[in-house]
Amino acid sequence: MGMTTDSPPVTGIGPSANSSVGPVFGRPEEVGFAAQRLARLDAAMQAKVDDGRFAGISLAVARHGQLVYAKDFGVQDITTGAALRSDAVFRIASMTKPVTGVAMLLLYEEGKWQLDDPVALFLPEFADLTVLDPGGRLVPPVHPMTMRELITNTGGICGDAGVAGQFANGPGNEVRRLYLDAGLTEGTIADMVAKIAAIPLATQPGTQFQYGLSQDVQGRIVEVLSGQRLDEFLRTRIFEPLRMPDTGFAVRPNELHRLVPLAAYDGSLSLVPSRLAWPAFLFGDGHADQTPRFLSGGGGLYSTLADYLRFAQMLGNRGELDGVQIVAGTSVGLMASNLLPVGVPVEFRQRWAGQGYGVDVGVILDPGRATFTGGPIGTGTFHWSGAHGTWFWVDPTYDIVVVGMVQQEFAGIVHMGIPHPAPDLRALSRSLIYQALTDPAA
């Protein structure tokens, strides 16, 4: 194991002589956790490694800004058996989306867009969109796609023909084929926007949740409104102010040894190296140490447990960390509000009860009924996960922030209720974390 609450590392999770940090190590009892009960996480996570279900797992839990749990289990690389590093770099896939959401909020705070603005106001290519109706006819949209619809995946842009398309429910198969034929990710995000604009929408704006590409379109809007490339905007406005040195669209060449190789199951459910090329299988070009042409606001970032914990804790602190106000608390409140059109649920292969969707995050409206995210978690918790098993949530009711990292091919889809042989670590961690919160009022 790497990180422990007894011996904090110097990688940004715990106190460091070299940097200001977000959550700092504290005694669990001081913030309402029973240390002995919290230690149940050790056996549960180690068991998943010992059983061969995951190669390595990193998990951190903070409350009231104090880190009460941070540990690594298993190996960095199944081919070498080296222990998982406490500063390991992970492909966070769709956990990029909340970062893009914060970028959008930064521009919202500058008055550069409003929820009910038409997307075409910022992307003229979207001025003449058409919709492919259920009968196969091209019809005009009943109203122009709005920014509210874009940030809630309800604008009519369907899941792409790749990973996101596997999650989708309802109409859009023909549109996905057109997306695949168009090679959406083979150029820049500006190129992608032009290609999407030339392809019909899968549904009328505001009528269905369609997951996959809307955050990539948002990434282009960030570029248009800021005058910066997406990677530069994220670096200068979020990562550098938050002291997240290991988060970006590429891994520094001299740090590649910290990148966790992606693992997969073979036919007998044994762990083997994944054959997926990252980021080529999603983004069309590039290698880990090369910034790709396609800067995916939906899934292109690499990060570490330490870095993403700082990002999540900033959200838990209503936009502030270590004296730096990234966004206003009211903006975080908007991010964690249910912004879905009335009557439109979050939907993958099945509908989610008890949840809404805000600015690029899921929002728990009814913890007892929340599909795949239910339990003793607080009302108003917002969350998301990545395709390869990373996850996080921010619980404002109990002031808890959780980040988990694994690199298991498509293990994250189980968080969405999509069948996969990997255990649901997010659900397991949730039940074990909250059973240890013996004094919620502390």
N, C-alpha and C positions, 0 to 999 in steps of 0.2 A: 504494500500500500504506500501511497505517497503522502497526501495531505492528511493530517489529523488535527483535531482541536487541541492536542497537547503540544504539538510542535509546528507552529505556523511556518509555511514556506515563504520565500521571498519573491514569489512570482505574481503578486498582485492580489491573491486571495486574502492573505493575512497581513499583519503589520510588516512593513518593509522600511529599511533605512533609505531606500532610493526613491520611493514614490509615496504620494498621498493615496490612501485607499478608501474604498467604500465601506462595506461591512468589515468589522474588525472582530477578532475572536473574543468571545465572552463566555461566561458560565451559563449553561442552559437554564439552570434554576433561576437565574436572575431575570429571565424573560419568559417564565412560565412553562418551560419544558422540563420534563423529568429525564435526566441524563441516562438512567438505566433503561428506560423505555425507548428513548431515542436510539440507544445502541442496538435495538432490534434491527435497525437498518443494516448493520454490519453483516449479520448472519444471512439476511435475506438477499442482499446484493452479492455477497460472496458465493451463496448457493447457486445463483444464476450463472456465475462464472465457472464454478466447479462442475456444474451440470453440462457445461459446454454450450449454453444458450447464448452467451455473449463472451467476446474476447476480453473486453475491458469496459468498466463503468466508472464515471466520475459523477459525484453528487455533492451539492452544497445547499444548505438550508440556513436562512437568516431570519431573525425576528427583531423588530425595533432597531434595525441597522446593526445588530450583533450577529456574527457568524457562529452558529451553534453546532454546525456539522459540516465537515468538508473532508471527503475521503475518496481515494481511488482504489479500484479493485481490478485484478486481472492484469492483462498484458497490453503493451503498446502494439506489438506485432506478433501475430500467431506463428509467423515463420521463424522468428528469433527467440521468442519467449521472454523478451525483455519486459520488465515491469512497466505498467502504464505510468507515463510521466505526469507529474502534477502540473506541468506547463504544456501539456499536449495540445496540438492544434487539430481542430475538428472541422469538417464540412457541415455547416449548420443548415444548409438547404433553406427550407421555408421559414426558419427562424430569422431569415433575412427580412421577411415581410414586415414585422413590427418595427425594424430599423427604418425601412422605407416609410412606414407610417409616421415615425417621429420626424423624418425629413419633411414630409408633407405638412406636418403641424408647424414646423419652424416657418415655413412659407405662409401658412395660414395666419400665423401670428403677425406676419408682416403685411397682412391685408391683401395678399396676392391672389387668393381664391376664396370662394364661398361654397357652402355645401350644395346649393341649388344652381350654381353656375353650370352652363352646358360645357362639357368637356371640349367641344369644338372651339370654345373661346380661346383655349390654349393650344389645341392641336387642330389646326384648320383642316387636316386630312379627314377628321371625323364629322365634317359638316354635311356630307352627303351619304351617310350610312344607309344600308338597306338591311332588312330582316328576312331570313329564310323561314317562312311559316310552316306549320306542320304538314301542309299539303304540297310543299316543295316550291311554292311561289315566292318571288321576291316582292316584298311589300315595304312601304316606308315605315319608320318607327313611329309609334303613336306620340312620342315626344322625344326631343333630343336627349341623349344620354347625359346624366348629370354627374357632378363630382361625387355627390353622396352615393350614387349607384356604382361609380367606379371604385370607391374605397371599400364598398361592401360586397364586391363581386357580383353585383346584380345588374350590371349595365348591358348584359347580353353577350359579352365576350365569353366564349365558352372555354372550358378546360382544353389545354393543347392536346396534340395527338400523342404525347409521350406520357411522362409520369402523371401529370395532373389529370390527363384524360382518363386514366385508369380509375380515378376517384369519382368521376362525375356520374350524375344521375340525370335521367330525362333526355330531352332533345339535344342534338348537337353532333351526332355522328358524322353527318355529311360535312359540317363546318370543320370538325376536327381533321377530316381527310384533306380538306382544302388547306388547313393550317400546315399539315405535314407536307403537302405538295409544295407549299410556298417557302418552306425552309425558314421559318420565322426567326430562328436564332442564329442564322448564318452570317448576319452582318452586325450592325449596331442596333441599339434600341430605337434610334430614329428610323432605321430601315424597317424594323419590326412594326412600328406604328403605321408606316405607309402600307405595309402588306396587310395588316389587320383591317385597315380602313377600306381596302379593295375587296375584302371578303365579307359576305353577309354576317350579321349578328345571328347567333343561334336562337335567341329569344328576344321578345320585346323588352326594352329597358324597364327595370323595376319589377320584373315578374318572377325571376328565379335566381337563386344563388348558383353561380357557375364558377368553380374554383380553378385558378391556374395562372392566368396571364395578366390580370388586372394590375397587379403590383409592378409588373414590368412596364406597363403603360404609365403608371404613376412615376416610375423612375425617369421616363422621358419628360414628364411634366416638370419634375424637379430640375432637370437640365434646362428646359425652356424658361422657367420662371427665375432661375438663379443665374443663368449664364455660365454655369460650370458643368463639367462632366460629373456624372453621378458619383464616381469614385472620389473625386476631389471634394465635392460637397459633403459627402459622408465623413471623409477624413477630417476636413477643417471645421465642420460644424458639430460633429458628434464624437468621433473617435479620439481626436486630439484633446478636446476639452474634457472628455471623460477619462483620459489616460487609458485608452484601450489600444496598446501598441501592436497587438497581434491580430487585429480584426481588419479585414480588407478583402479585396477580390483576388488576391494572390498571396502566397507565402514567400517571405524573403528567402532568397536562395540559400543563405547560410543557416536557415532555420528549418529546412526541409526535413531534417532528421526528427523534428518534433511532430510532424504530420502523421496522424494515425492512419494506417492503411485500412481501406474499407474491407470488411469481412462479409461473408455470405454463408448460407447453408448449401450443402450439396444434397443429392438425392436422399441420403440417409440422415439428413439434418445434422451433419457434422460441420464444424466451422472450417472454411477454406477461404483463401484470398478471393475477393470479388473480381470478376472480369470486367466490371464497368470501368470505363475510362472517365475520370473526372477532370475537368468539367465537360468534356466533349459530349457525353451522353445527354446532357441537358442543354449545353450552351454552344455547341458546335465547333469550338476551337480552343486552343490554349492548353497550357500545362499549369501545374500548381504554382510554379514560380514565375509565371507570365500572366500579366493582367490581360484577360480576354477582351476581344472587341465587343462582345455582347455583355454588357454590365447588367446582370439580372437583378433587378430590385425585388424579384420574387424568390430568388434562391441561390444567389451567387457567392455569398460570403463565406470566408473561413474565420474561425474565432477560437477562443479558449474558454474554459470554465471561468477563469478569473475575469477575463474581459466581459463576457456576457453577464456575469453576476453584477458587474458594475453598471452595465446598461439596465438590467432589470431592477437593481436597487434604486437607480435614479428614478425610474418610473414609480417604484414603491414610495419614494420620498416626494412624490408629486412634482417631479421634474428637476430636482436638485441633488447634487452629490458633491461632497467635500467643498461646499461653499460656491460651487458653480451651478448656476441655474440654466439648464439646457432649454427647457420649455416651461411654460407656466403651469401651475397646478390645475388651472381651469382647462388647459389643453389636454392634460393627462385625463381629466374627468371626461372630456369629450371623447378621447380615444377609447375609454372604457365604458362608453354609453352604447346602448343598442340603437344603431342607426339604420337597421334594416327597414325597407318599406313595410308598411302594415300588411300582415298576412303572408309575408315571405320568410320561410324558415331557413336556417343553416341546413345544408343538404349535401351529402356525398352520395353513397349508394343507398342511404336511408336518411330520413329526416332526423334531426337532433331536437329533442324536447328540452325545455328548460334552459336554452341558451339563445343568446343573440350574437350580434357581430358589430364591432365598432370600427375604429380606424386600424384595419389590418390585424385585429386580434379577436378571438372569441371571448364572449362575456357570459359569465354564469349568472342567470336570472333567478333560477330556482335550484339550489344545490341538490335537493332530494330527487328532482326529476331530470337533472342534467345528464343527457345521454353521453356515455363514455367519459364523463368528467364529473360525475356526481359523487356525493358522499358528504363528509363533515366539513368540506371546504366552505369558505365564506361567500355570501351573496356579493356580487360585484367583482369577484375574482376574474382577472383577464389573463389570457394564456395563448400559447401556440406551440407547435412542435415542428420538427424537421423530418424529411422523408427517411433519413437514416437513423432515427431514434433519439435525436436530441429533443429536449423539452424544457419549458419553463412556465412558471405562473407567478403572478403577483396577487396576493390576497389582501385587499385593503381592510377587510373586516377584522382580521386577526393580525395584520401587519406582518405577513410572512412572505418571503421571497424564496423561490426554489428554482435551481437550475440543474439539469441533468444532461450528461453527454455520453453517447455511445456512437460507434461507427459500424452499424450492422445494416447491410443492404436492405432498404425499404422497411426496416423494422418500425419506423414511425407511423406507417399507415394503420397499424393496429390501434393507435390512439384515436383514429377516425372511425373505427368500426369496420375497417376493411380486413378481410381474412388474411392472416399471415402467421406462420408457425412461431414467430418470436413472442415471448411473454410480454405483457403490457407493463413495462417497468414504471411508466408514469403513474398508472393506477396503483401499483404496489407501493411506490414511494408515497403516494398521497395517503393511503390508509395508515401506513406506519408513521408518517410524520405527525398526522393529526391525533393518533392515539397517544402520542407522547406529549401533546399540549395539555397538560393537566391543570394549568391555571391560565385560562384564556384571558382573564382580566388583568394579568400581570403586565 
